[in-house]
């Protein structure tokens, strides 16, 4: 029951978003505008506020961050193994490989908040700050034709900029003024619920006409292999139970909804990526509780 109470409200928001998208007649402009509001305003506000106000102790969190980065590297390595293992159509591998290692930040912070409160949110914010550049570079590298565009793509990422800004603000010893704190807190609170609703609104289970083998492989890597390797590494390094729980749940997250946007913008196979995102998100509703049960 404890596990159900932790995860069910967030899953209900995702399913609510899926229903809301299908029963309303709101135009595409509404959903596009909402996604932009969350991605460029609300979510960066949450990340900046979380990283700016919570004490940062890299000595205490060093191994935790190392394991989180190792989880991303594991997904990248296993994702790229798909290239020699599967003979796929053009732009199938290049578009889909990012789903083996990218993670859904909305679900990440929702789970972190439930597991660790404000401290958990801040810790997950640090992970996002370190993991976003690595995962984005790997994803863009697979799709971009001009590799010089990597740095430009990273500098445009509002989540990365907000996290880096919050960490620098914190390390310089600044304090968020009370009025600004209340303002940012309210923006951040809105971001999680709306972000999960948008995850549901973006679910698409069409687009898989071929390449079923490589699609299944990417989902298995993200939801099973990466968290399993992370769990073993965390045990080996002797992470505390709370840190082990948090990092394995991070590793077990479904892939980022923005993977579809990246694939379409860079000439990839959008429908294939949309299917991987949607199928992975739905399957994670079963696998995330299993991982959490293992970690109790």
Secondary structure, 3 states (H helix, E strand, C coil): CHHHHHHHHHHHHHHHHHHHHHHCCCCHHHHHHHHHHHHHHHHHHHHHHHHHHCCCCHHHHHHHHHHHHHHHHHHHHHHHCHHHHCCCCCCHHHHHHHHHCCCCHHHHHHHHHHHHHHHHHHHHHHHHHHHHHHHHHHHHHHHCCCHHHHHHHHHCCHHHHHHHHHHHHHHCCCCCCHHHHHHHHHHHHHHHHHHHHHHHHCCCCCCCCCCHHHHHHHHHHHHHHHHHHHHHHHHHHCCCHHHHHHHHHHHCCCCCCHHHHHHHHCCCCHHHHHHHHHHHHHHHHHHHHHHHHHHC
